[in-house]
């Protein structure tokens, strides 16, 4: 496998909004760059000009001439003017009513593409390990057998829910406004707004003030944060399973890669750790989004400065996380034999519930059955003896139930296909979401 950074060529520092170059990918960074911002502002200006032409205020030939010659200004030139005006939009034109719509649309397309890739990778590995036995753990302690494929299937369903949440949030952001200083259209015909938004692939907001209401942005940032939390959950599980004492999985490790500057034996789960760390950044952005909902009257600009940081940051970080998670799942080393050894390391104690229920079915009270099974379970654990052999040697138990049926490992996985048929149905009906 390649070194973990191989698919994420560092971005030039000048293109970044806030996330450092190490954790961004060029396509997403370009969307949030100064160059990308000015290109979208120009798109809004030209769309508004089309609207004015539609209502007969600006001649169509003037619009065509402007469109043919218009070029987005250099960021350096805008910065020079802004140093005098102290207003970035005024430095671009005398007045413009633009929002984040286009940038969110384009960034959203990259996020959804990353989600599709991650989903496909998880489904593929889930099918591969559909019957790979693994001990299930609750509270970090051995519970009952499951399969590694079932664990991954659960991840796939969660990624699909993330995809649907994000699609709804992106749809909520697919609006624009050119309704004036407080949303009354005092300086522009509503038809100008309709035409301009249509050209930009947006819908006119049904109601706005000087800005679009920020509940839309809060929903989007929350959906991004939930997706990041899902990736953190999956990455944390990989980290736990990669611990030396568990050693059931291992991150891809490239030839020549160093796990530690001091200890040559180390193969640390650095990509999974990085995903967990960046999830905190995206969650923090969601908090800012919620705080930005409440503004003074028809607007203030307390939201604006924060959004310039957290919106690009959230997209840049999640885009990177999705790319790394897809890479991690595709190349994940799964140690099936170690899973089987770990399953057996608790001396067969996971059969305790099946024995308990069988004894109850045979006529014992639950409390009596529980105490009998627990006595052998504690002995097996404390003395490192095989639970099954202890039970077979106790005729008070062995003569009451069919122990071959009780100690049937296949009983734990006989319904695996139920979950996988649901997953296959999801894959069959899933259609790509477009922003």
Secondary structure, DSSP 8 states (H G I E B T S, - for coil): ---TTTT-----GGG-SSS-GGG--HHHHHHTSHHHHHHHHHHHHHHHHHHHHHTTSS-HHHHHHHHHH-----HHHHHHHHHHHS-HHHHHSS-----SHHHHHHHHHHHHHHHHHHHHHHHHHHHHTTT-EEEEEETTEEEEEEEHHHHHHHHHHHHHHHHHHHHHHHHHT-EE----SSSS-SSS-HHHHHHHHHHTT-EE-SS-SSS--THHHHHHHHHHHHHHHHHHHHHHHHHHHHSTTT-SEE----TT--S-SS-TT----HHHHHHHHHHHHHHHHHHHHHHTS--STT--SHHHHHHHHHHHHHHHHHHHHHHHHHHHHHH-EE-HHHHHHHHHTTTTGGGHHHHHHHHHHTT--HHHHHHHHHHHHHHHHHHT--HHHHHHT-HHHHTTS-HHHHT-GGGGGTTHHHHHHHHHHHHHH------
